[in-house]
């Protein structure tokens, strides 16, 4: 039965609770500067609402074409890029990484000690490309602040910073031990940056050029880049840091941001800036099984393969994870080739469907695609860290609560 206040089986009055909830609970309360939320179902745009400020200091509003740092929402794009090359027979998932990065042929696992004096032991088996795509590689991130290994990453400034390049990252990682033997645990890490490096090795193109040719241009993504062009800088949002007590402070001024200068670090793990409409085009292509408006970026079967749970014995993340940091709540979620995948809705304690997949970014951006309901959401804001508030789960509750047929 069709309702006049519905689009694609979504009740427009119920979906508008997104805007009122974000306004009263977050923006008026001084917890978020602003937000932009988009919901689409069955290929139709159902809801898109901008609210609050993209730049508090300059009093500029969030607008539909605002540019956001998407940080780890870069990872699904990089994973699709690498799997495009898989579809061309360029590599197999169980290939050892050292086949393509020879300096990695004798990686070792951390045992004890502090960098540079570390005792190590041999890996149980070589790291594979699947280990990279699923974060089961044994690599880590410096910002984890959990182990002596991530402390070594920090001392070498491997999370980004002046002078870091993909070549230098891969070179430095060759000399550092892994947190664990590949395939034995899950840990969020620079692995997707290494996937970006492999895209360059396998394709012969720089990562930005590869993205442009094989993903952005085909999908009509005109506002996604590693460095914000000067003429688009006025649309670039400021980024804010959570402060205890529920306020925020300026973390990155758009006029003075590393994202607005040529920096040379093509981070497939977290380097892109994008708009909600560009990311919507990417997400809608995935929701459509790999194509949008006649441009196919990935095969249907390949995407089905990517959104399976690739964790051992179909476990969820708490069963295999060693660190606690992630861009998604752990319970009831497994991990595929570049996305988290919901495998147990009740255990997740958040409304949704088995098979829902997506990811988020450090500045609290998030997206998910629900193949069962042919539904997707993209959420943009700029507040670090993403764990500050449970806004992602609240948005899922509202979005799923608005489905009426």
Secondary structure, 3 states (H helix, E strand, C coil): CCCCCEECCEEHHHHCHHHHHHHHHHHCCCCCCEEEEEEEECCEEEEEEEEEEEECCCCEECCCCCEEECHHHHHHHHHHHHHHHHCCCCCCCCCEHHHCCHHHCCCEEEEEEECCEEEEEECCCCCEHHHHHCCCCCCCCHHHCCCHHHHHHHHCCCCCCCCCCHHHHHHHHCCCCECCCCCCCECCCCHHHHHHHHHHHHHCCCHHHHHHHHHHHHHCCCCCECCCCHHHHHHECCEEEEECCCEEEEEECHHHCHHHCCCCCCCCCCCCEECHHHHHHHHHHHHCCCEECCEECCCHHHHHHHCCCCCHHHCCHHHHECCCCCCCCCCCEEECCCCEEECCHHHHCCCCCCCCEEEECCCCCEEEEECCCCEEEEEECCEECCCCCCHHHHHHHHHHHCECC
